[in-house]
Amino acid sequence: MHAQPTDPVDTIVEQWARVRPDLDTRAMEVFGRIFRLSRAMGDRMERAYRPYGISRGEFDVLATLRRSGEPYTLSPRELSATLMLTTGGTTGRLDKLERAGLLRRSPDPHDRRGLKVTLTEEGLRLIDEAVGAGLAEESAALTALDAEQAGQLADLLRKLLATTAE
């Protein structure tokens, strides 16, 4: 049997145990690792998308349009809701992606005041390549787990997210 590797969260928990042995730090062990893993994977994903000239946030916009299916079109409001962004935050991303030729905005034919956002051919090509690069990075990070462990972790995180999400 192999000893479990230690990480910085173990050190933090051990320090709390010395100065406050009355504390139950199980939640800190879980969420400390989730936060650190999220930050580390966020950095890895930024590096994976950099060759495509996009950030993680811009990837999210393009991926949301791609996942919506043909004709790869959503309203800015639908994008904002899916991305959990303010309309202002969404507008900034849309401006940059439109300047890069990855999407276009056009009047909504059913609402004179509305707009539709659509992936361009270049945007479709780019997101299909970038999603592969991102999945490769995520898969590489999961090599520390076997398939059963990865499935168990996904199930546990789903359960936790379902009970804590807003």
N, C-alpha and C positions, 0 to 999 in steps of 0.2 A: 504494500500500500504506500502510495506516495504522499508526502506531506503537502498540505495545501499551501500554495504560494501566499505570501503576505503582500499587502499593499498599503498605501498611505492611510487608508481608512482604519486599518488594524491599529496603526500607531495612535491615531486620534482616539479610538475607543479605549485603548490601553491607558492613555493619559487620563481620560475621564474616569476610568475605573479606579485609578490611584487617588484622584482628588475628590471624586464623588461616587463612591462605591454603591450608593443608594440608587443611582440612576439605571434605568433599563435602556440600553443604547441599541437595541435591535433595530429600531426604526432608523437611527442614524447610520447603522451599518448598511441597510438597504438603500436609503435615499442618498447617502454620501457617495455610494458607488454608482447609482443611477446618474447623479449630477456629473460626476467625474467622467463617466463613460460617455455621456451626452456631449460634454465639452470636447473630449478627445475625438469622438466620431465626427462631430461638427467640423473640427479642424481638418480631419482626413477627407471629408466630403468637399470642403472648400478647395482643397488641393486637387481632388479628382475632377472638379468642374472647371478649374482655372484654365486648362488647355482649350476649353470651349468658349472662353471669354465671358463666363457667367458666374454669378455667386450662387450660394444655396437658395437665397430668397428668389432670385430670378429663375433658377431651376424650378422652384415650386410653382411659379406662375406658368411656365411652359409645360410642366408635367400635368398641372391641373387641366389645362386646355387639351393636352394630348389624351388624358384619361377620359375626357368628356365624350370622346368618339367623334366620328365625322359629323358635322363639318368642322370640328375643333373650334367651336365658337361658344362663348359665354358673355354675359353682361358683366360690366365691372362690379356690380353689386354681388352677382353670383361668385365671382372670383374672390372678392373681399370676404364673403361669408365662409367659403371653403378654406381660404388661407388664414382665417382668423386675424385679419389685418383691418386697420381703419381704411376708409376710402382714400385718404391722403397718402397712406403708405403704399397702397396699391397703385395709385396714380404715378408715383415716382418710379416704381418698377416698370409699369407699362410704358412710360415715356422712354426709359432707357432701352427697353426691348424693341420698341417701335423704331427708334433711331437706328438700332442695329439691324433692322429688317427682319426680325424674328417673329413679329406679329403686326397686325394692322387693326386700327380702330375704324369703324364705319357706323353710319347712322343705323339705328334699329328700325327696320321697315314697319314694325308694329307699334312703335312708340316714338313720336316725333322728338321727344326730349331725351330719349335713351340712346345708348351706344352698344355696339357689339364688338367683342375682341376676338380675333381669329388668328390662329397660327398661320404663318406663311409657309411656303414649301421649304425655305431655308430653316425656319423655326422647327418644322416637323423633322427634318433631317438631323438638325443639331440635337433636339431632345431625345431622339431615338438613340443617338450615339452616347449622349451624356448619361442617360439612364443606365445603359450597359456598364459604363465606367463606374458609376456610383454603386451599382449592385455588386460589381467585382470587388470594390473596396469593402463593402459591408460583408460580403462572403469571406473575404480574407480575414476580417476581424473575428468571424465566427469559427475559424478553424481550431480554436482552443476547445470547442465543444463538439461532441459527436451529434449526429442527427437527432437522436432521442433527447439529449440534453437541450439542444437548440429549440426543439418543439416544446419541451416542458417550460423552458424560460419564456417563450412566446406566450404560452397559455397562462403562466403566472402573471406576466406583465399585463396581458389583456384583462385578467380578473382584477388586478390592482387598478388599472386605468379606468375600468368600468365603474369602480366604486368610488373613485376620487375625482373624476373629471367633472367639470361644471355642468 
